[in-house]
């Protein structure tokens, strides 16, 4: 599978404060990559560096296998992004905002593209309502519509579900999944809302204090999130045999000190203690 984005050793400081420290990550074609991190972890700074709104002090960014700075810049034509908040004109309607962006990007067949895009993001019936009167969810969808005008291969979304109500979050999730599955768009989405990223993404990067401390698949995420019982025993071999043959529970020996993690529930604990 082709690599869409590869970052190695990225470092960024503002004054004496290190925002990103030796950060590395990889995003493959077809991924919905969830960038998980608390507020202030460096998510927006990283996204701004990827899109050349900021430049790193050290490290390399390869976008669609770009090797040089000018190749990276050209590759950005294949990227759509919504960073921090949608950039739209308050006094214009959804259609008028997209018309403006089609003009400055020289997009052909603008009227057809606009109507298709508005329909796809669920804004085709907004009529004469202007951007300043949109709900937060509508504003986010217009931001995505603007990003989709150039038919990107890679979509970058910075904290897009902040402030959305549960219905808005669900609608957003379904739209992102459609973009990935129907249009084949690779997506990087950052958030501090772990439960929602879990429902969206197939791969995850955990960002803490400016570093990606771990990249994991959804299957690994699920395994790490499971409840388990810690069993310490002086006879590891016998314990494993009993668990396998008599109790039939999933377990894993996690270290050489005879500690076993048993994946189960309260009833399983009672069975083990017998």
Secondary structure, DSSP 4 states (H G I P E B T S, - for coil): --EEEEEEEEEEEETTEEEEEEEEEEEETT-EEEEE--TTSSHHHHHHHHTTSS--SEEEEEETT--SHHHHHHHGGGEEEE-SS----TTSBHHHHHHHHHHHHT-SSHHHHHHHHHHHTT-TT-TT-BGGGS-HHHHHHHHHHHHHTT--SEEEEESTTTT--HHHHHHHHHHHHHHHHHH--EEEEEES-HHHHHHH-SEEEEEETTEEEEEEEHHHHHHHHS--EEEE-S-HHHHHHHIIIII--EEEEEETTTEEEEE--HHHHHHHH-
